[in-house]
Amino acid sequence: MAAFEYSALNAKGRQEKGLIEGDTARQVREMLRTRGLMPTEIKQVAEIRNEDRKLFSRKGASLSASELSLFTRQLATLTRSGLPLDEALTAVGEQSEGKSIKRVTLGVRASVVEGSSLARALAEFPGAFPPLFRATVEAGEQSGKLDNVLERLSDYVEGRQELQQKLVVAAIYPAVLVSASLLIVSALLAYVVPQVVSVFESNGSQLPFLTRMLIAISDFIRDYWPLLIALAVGIPWGIRAALKREPIRRRWDRQLLRLPLIGRVVRTNQTARFTRTLGILTNSGVPILDGLQIGAQVVTHLPMRDAIDSAARRVREGSSLSKSLSESRLFPPISLHLIASGEQSGKLDDMLERAAENQERELNALINGLMGALPPLLVLLLGAMVLMIVLGILQPIFESYDLLGA
């Protein structure tokens, strides 16, 4: 029995869409008519899955972090309640409002109905489900603990999404504040300063150094504003294009670690992602070498990813994980000590979870500290700029008053 996606008109002339099972499209049409529906379109879900596979391979489309989080949480809840996997996938597909997640879910469900495992069905959509997701699900199916694994995956995906949102907010807020500050200062220099200072220039008197500097900056902005806008757009675009080249990206990532505060944020974030991923995989029964290979893929910092690949080779040769990771000197010592403790006690998965929690707490503290300290600093910087402009305008006034008093 196959699954079909249908569109039909009810007795009131309104369109209804849904999922129904049947042997043939003809049988499905008869079933819909018995329900009082007039079918307008019927399509087997297997065909939809093939179309989605082409879409993913051609356009590189994927589920967003929120869609993946919603899919995982709903599927985990339904499977834990004892609902069969195919029915759980049907419910998730019907509940989903987004077109991409609905069709992907139906495609996965059709593959499961045809006899494939959930992991194999997910593998047909590599753009939607990352390697960590597929490997963990496969381990859960083999161990018979799919509901527990899905719960852990849903917690992981939601936690990662929340952390990404914090990082985005921490980056966007200062960027918006700096941009607004630059626009205000530029407007003052381009329009306000020339009109005020022109009064003193007409007298032919010697202007103070600060005033003359402001006039020079103002003239530069007024004469070359198209160039400044082009640089403001072109420099970020050029940096982004250059970072797509691996040698440049590797040097960039290496320099990031040397920055006082940013380097600590990057190291903590990447370590938290790696240890959390490896902890989930080892707890689900994935071999350590396979876990290291998958864990390296979630690390976006190239030198740290290289260090994990090198550690995997040393572990394959018989070295311990903690010692192999420590040779790169890129990972926090506390995480390495926790991993070493886990290897000695035989509870590596628990220690990896503790290491991930420790790094995530530290990262949250760093982000909160940055978000608390940056706005006042930026306000002070803006105030200093405005003060410089005001002094540049007032200095000629004060000097003229002194001359009149003399």
Residue pairs with C-beta under 8 A, 6 or more apart in sequence:
1 21
1 22
1 23
1 113
2 21
2 22
2 23
2 44
2 45
2 46
2 110
2 113
3 19
3 20
3 21
3 44
3 45
3 46
3 90
3 106
3 109
3 110
3 113
4 19
4 20
4 21
4 22
4 25
4 28
4 42
4 43
4 44
4 45
5 17
5 18
5 19
5 42
5 43
5 44
5 45
5 48
5 106
6 17
6 18
6 19
6 20
6 28
6 32
6 39
6 41
6 42
6 43
7 15
7 16
7 17
7 39
7 40
7 41
7 42
8 15
8 16
8 17
8 32
8 37
8 38
8 39
8 40
9 15
9 16
9 37
9 38
9 40
10 16
10 36
10 37
10 38
11 36
15 40
16 37
18 94
19 45
19 90
19 93
19 94
19 106
20 28
20 31
20 32
22 28
22 31
25 42
25 44
28 39
28 42
29 39
29 42
32 38
32 39
33 39
44 110
45 106
45 107
45 109
45 110
46 110
46 111
46 114
48 103
48 106
48 107
48 110
49 106
49 107
49 108
49 110
49 111
49 124
51 103
52 103
52 104
52 107
52 125
53 107
53 124
53 125
55 61
56 62
56 125
56 126
56 127
56 128
57 127
60 127
61 100
61 127
62 127
62 128
63 71
63 100
63 101
63 104
63 127
63 128
63 129
65 157
65 160
65 161
65 164
66 161
67 96
67 98
67 100
67 101
68 128
68 129
68 133
68 157
69 154
69 157
69 158
69 161
70 96
70 101
71 92
71 96
71 101
71 105
72 133
72 150
72 153
72 154
72 157
73 154
73 157
73 158
74 91
74 92
74 95
75 88
75 89
75 92
75 150
76 147
76 150
76 151
76 153
76 154
78 87
78 88
78 91
78 92
79 85
79 88
79 146
79 147
79 150
80 147
80 150
80 151
83 91
85 112
85 118
85 146
86 109
86 112
86 113
89 105
89 106
89 108
89 109
89 112
90 109
92 105
93 102
93 105
93 106
93 109
96 102
96 105
100 128
104 125
104 128
107 121
107 124
107 125
108 118
108 121
108 122
108 124
108 125
109 121
111 120
111 121
111 124
112 118
112 121
117 138
117 141
118 137
118 141
118 146
119 134
119 135
119 137
119 138
119 141
122 128
122 129
122 133
122 134
122 137
123 129
123 134
130 297
130 298
131 294
131 297
132 277
132 280
132 281
132 294
132 295
132 297
132 298
133 153
135 281
135 286
135 290
135 291
135 294
136 149
136 152
136 153
136 280
136 281
136 284
136 286
137 146
137 149
137 150
137 153
139 149
139 281
139 284
139 285
139 286
140 146
140 147
140 148
140 149
140 150
140 284
142 285
143 149
143 284
143 285
145 284
149 284
152 280
152 283
152 284
153 280
156 276
156 277
156 280
159 276
159 360
160 273
160 276
163 269
163 272
163 360
163 363
166 364
166 367
167 269
167 367
169 371
170 367
170 370
170 371
173 371
173 374
173 375
174 374
174 375
174 378
177 374
177 375
177 378
177 379
178 378
181 378
181 381
181 382
181 385
184 382
184 386
185 382
185 385
185 386
185 389
186 221
188 386
188 389
189 214
189 217
189 218
189 221
189 389
190 218
190 221
190 222
190 225
192 389
193 214
193 215
193 218
193 389
193 392
193 393
194 215
194 218
194 219
194 222
196 393
197 207
197 211
197 214
197 215
197 392
197 393
197 396
200 207
200 211
200 396
200 397
200 400
201 207
203 400
205 396
205 399
205 400
207 215
207 396
208 392
208 395
208 396
208 399
210 388
210 391
210 392
210 395
211 392
211 393
211 395
211 396
213 392
214 388
214 389
214 392
214 393
221 228
242 248
243 249
243 252
246 302
249 302
250 302
250 303
253 266
253 301
253 302
253 303
253 304
254 303
256 262
256 263
256 266
256 301
257 263
257 266
257 267
257 301
257 303
257 330
261 366
261 370
264 366
265 363
265 366
265 367
265 370
266 301
267 304
267 330
267 331
267 332
268 332
268 359
268 362
268 363
268 366
269 359
269 363
270 299
270 300
270 301
270 304
271 304
271 331
271 332
271 335
271 355
271 359
272 356
272 359
272 360
272 363
273 298
273 299
274 295
274 296
274 298
274 299
274 304
274 308
275 335
275 339
275 352
275 353
275 355
275 356
275 359
276 352
276 353
276 356
276 360
277 291
277 294
277 295
277 298
278 291
278 292
278 295
278 352
279 349
279 350
279 352
279 353
279 355
279 356
281 290
281 291
281 294
281 295
282 288
282 291
282 348
282 349
282 352
283 349
283 353
286 294
288 315
288 321
288 348
289 312
289 315
289 316
292 308
292 311
292 312
292 315
292 321
293 312
295 308
296 305
296 308
296 309
296 312
299 305
299 308
303 328
303 330
304 328
304 330
304 331
306 328
307 325
307 327
307 328
307 330
307 331
308 325
310 324
310 327
310 328
311 321
311 324
311 325
311 327
311 328
312 324
314 323
314 324
314 327
315 321
315 324
320 340
320 343
321 339
321 343
321 348
322 336
322 337
322 339
322 340
322 343
323 340
325 331
325 336
325 339
326 336
332 359
334 355
334 358
335 355
335 358
335 359
338 351
338 352
338 354
338 355
338 358
339 348
339 351
339 352
339 355
341 351
342 348
342 349
342 350
342 351
342 352
343 351
345 351
